Amino acid sequence: MLKKLMGLFSRKTLLPYEQLCLEAWCDSLPEAAKKVLRQQLEDVCLVQHQAEGSKVCFYYRDATSCRLFHPLSPVLHVATVVLQPPSGSDAQVMRVKVYVHRGRFFSLEFPKRPERYALQHKLTLNDLQVARVDAHEMITPSSD
């Protein structure tokens, strides 16, 4: 479902490991929060890769049209998606932070440029799998 939505964006698409992170985080959410995330993703008009790929930001068409998550803190590190190669050790994990800004999904943030991190830790980015999703903040749909 999310892959179809992300494919609609004409400006940029997600790389396979970025898509994997987004889907894993979405799958870890309660149903009501999943619905809000999907609605927000439908409103994304630009996916921008910053800092040589270590930050992926999502920008919206209309900042007032989509439903928000609660709490509405300015910046909230809501989860960390831990990626690992199929037969990797704990030393070969990549932790990707998921941020919500003012109730709206905003970014995926990698520890370093993913290509450099992969090289240093002998990882192949497209072979990574989700080891786990660590939730840091409970987010729920805000009341309208």
Rosetta blueprint (number, residue, H / E / L):
1 M L
2 L H
3 K H
4 K H
5 L H
6 M H
7 G H
8 L L
9 F L
10 S L
11 R L
12 K L
13 T L
14 L L
15 L L
16 P H
17 Y H
18 E H
19 Q H
20 L H
21 C H
22 L H
23 E H
24 A H
25 W H
26 C H
27 D H
28 S H
29 L L
30 P L
31 E H
32 A H
33 A H
34 K H
35 K H
36 V H
37 L H
38 R H
39 Q H
40 Q H
41 L H
42 E H
43 D L
44 V E
45 C E
46 L E
47 V E
48 Q E
49 H E
50 Q E
51 A H
52 E H
53 G H
54 S L
55 K E
56 V E
57 C E
58 F E
59 Y E
60 Y E
61 R L
62 D L
63 A L
64 T L
65 S L
66 C L
67 R L
68 L L
69 F E
70 H E
71 P L
72 L L
73 S L
74 P L
75 V E
76 L E
77 H E
78 V E
79 A E
80 T E
81 V E
82 V E
83 L E
84 Q E
85 P L
86 P L
87 S L
88 G L
89 S L
90 D H
91 A H
92 Q H
93 V L
94 M E
95 R E
96 V E
97 K E
98 V E
99 Y E
100 V E
101 H E
102 R L
103 G L
104 R E
105 F E
106 F E
107 S E
108 L E
109 E E
110 F L
111 P L
112 K L
113 R L
114 P H
115 E H
116 R H
117 Y H
118 A H
119 L H
120 Q H
121 H L
122 K L
123 L L
124 T L
125 L H
126 N H
127 D H
128 L L
129 Q E
130 V E
131 A E
132 R E
133 V E
134 D E
135 A E
136 H L
137 E L
138 M L
139 I L
140 T E
141 P E
142 S L
143 S L
144 D L
